């Protein structure tokens, strides 16, 4: 079930991130405890494009991962506000396609285990990035595995 627009906007506002660090433009669906989908519209006005790279703007992979982390935090918080929201690990990160101004980056996160999220980012039908994100509490060790 997709929450109403006002609920989705409130979810985005619940994140501690603000411009220019907030990288989710829209939340399309949230199924607490299961999955979430969102969107990042990539524009030439992004601050990172000034230096990455002059004459050939490419969204840094770390920002693609950060958008996926933010969506995973949002999913964790809608599942249970007591769940951890700090990143304790990113594994199996793969970048398959460059993300450039004009792209609409479709973000997806799915619960894959306790504090573990399988994330993907798509441009159209092309997989742009994928990873496994582990959320934890500050100072806590990431789960083994």
HELIX and SHEET records of a PDB file:
HELIX    1   1 UNK A    5  UNK A   14  1                                  10    
HELIX    2   2 UNK A   47  UNK A   50  5                                   4    
HELIX    3   3 UNK A   61  UNK A   79  1                                  19    
SHEET    1   A 6 UNK A  26  UNK A  31  0                                        
SHEET    2   A 6 UNK A  35  UNK A  41 -1                                        
SHEET    3   A 6 UNK A 104  UNK A 113 -1                                        
SHEET    4   A 6 UNK A 116  UNK A 123 -1                                        
SHEET    5   A 6 UNK A 126  UNK A 136 -1                                        
SHEET    6   A 6 UNK A  86  UNK A  95 -1                                        
END                                                                             
